[in-house]
């Protein structure tokens, strides 16, 4: 009597491996898309909170808050904001500004800080930048985002805050910058791919 052994053929094993690889690839792409969408919603919410607070500050005090004093950080572009001080200034919660578990964090800087002179997508991930000139700085200052240049207008020497600002972040998928500018003050924009959101 002949004994037979049962098992999978090499073709069946290869087919199963191919199907598993395809399903894994679909899962990774779906996860990445879902995560980027969630991160985009979080940073857009953060932008709305910060912009609302900045415009309220301007309406009540006549200028935008100085990053170092009103937002509460050494405005160097590398240090996360002091969220309790920023929350008070912007009339928001510390968690909503980045102290919580969200991916994007508020970082403030003045244009004169070295880290705020030239931005690139690699080193700026996960940060929402609030950029102004230093308090009392009367000179026009330039910010460069790779192929986009923004000049912020100067101040009167008596001003204690900033007359204009730029909010900027790298999209969660790392593809491009998203930038907003203040509703007041003046900024001059030049370069390619230099769009600003309303």
C-alpha positions, 0 to 999 in steps of 0.5 A, spaced: 500 500 500 502 506 497 502 512 503 501 519 500 503 525 504 499 531 503 501 539 503 502 545 500 505 545 493 510 551 492 505 554 487 500 555 493 505 558 497 507 563 492 500 565 491 499 566 498 505 570 499 503 574 493 496 575 496 499 577 503 504 582 500 498 586 496 494 586 502 500 589 507 501 594 501 494 596 501 494 597 509 500 601 509 498 606 504 491 606 507 494 607 514 499 613 511 493 616 508 488 616 514 494 619 519 496 624 514 488 626 513 488 626 521 494 630 522 492 635 517 485 636 520 489 637 527 494 643 524 488 646 521 485 646 527 491 649 531 492 654 525 485 657 526 486 657 534 492 661 533 490 666 528 483 667 532 487 669 538 492 673 534 487 677 531 483 678 537 490 680 540 491 685 535 484 688 535 484 689 543 492 692 543 493 694 536 499 689 535 500 682 534 504 679 540 511 679 541 514 671 541 519 672 546 514 676 551 507 674 550 507 667 547 513 665 552 519 662 549 526 664 547 523 666 540 529 662 536 525 657 532 527 651 535 524 651 542 517 649 543 512 655 546 511 656 553 504 653 552 501 656 558 503 663 557 501 662 549 494 660 552 493 666 556 495 671 550 491 667 545 485 665 550 486 658 548 488 652 552 495 649 552 493 642 550 490 646 543 496 649 542 501 643 542 502 641 549 497 635 548 498 629 544 497 632 537 503 631 532 504 639 530 506 644 536 506 651 536 513 654 535 515 662 535 520 665 532 523 672 530 526 673 523 532 675 526 533 668 530 538 664 525 533 658 525 528 663 522 532 666 516 531 660 512 526 654 513 526 647 509 521 642 509 526 636 512 527 640 519 521 643 520 516 637 520 511 637 526 511 645 527 507 650 526 511 657 526 509 663 528 514 668 525 514 676 526 520 681 527 522 682 534 519 687 538 521 694 536 525 692 530 523 698 525 527 694 519 524 690 514 525 683 515 526 677 510 524 670 511 525 664 506 521 658 505 526 654 500 523 658 493 519 663 497 521 669 500 517 674 504 518 681 507 515 683 513 514 690 514 518 695 519 515 698 525 514 704 528 520 705 534 514 706 539 510 699 537 511 694 543 509 688 538 509 686 531 505 689 526 504 683 521 506 675 522 506 669 518 504 662 520 507 656 516 507 649 517 509 643 512 504 639 510 503 632 513 505 628 507 512 633 507 510 635 500 509 643 501 509 649 505 502 652 507 503 659 509 498 664 512 499 671 513 496 677 518 490 680 516 493 687 518 500 690 516 504 689 510 508 683 507 511 683 500 511 676 497 516 673 491 518 667 488 515 661 485 510 656 489 509 662 494 502 661 495 498 664 501 492 661 504 486 666 506 
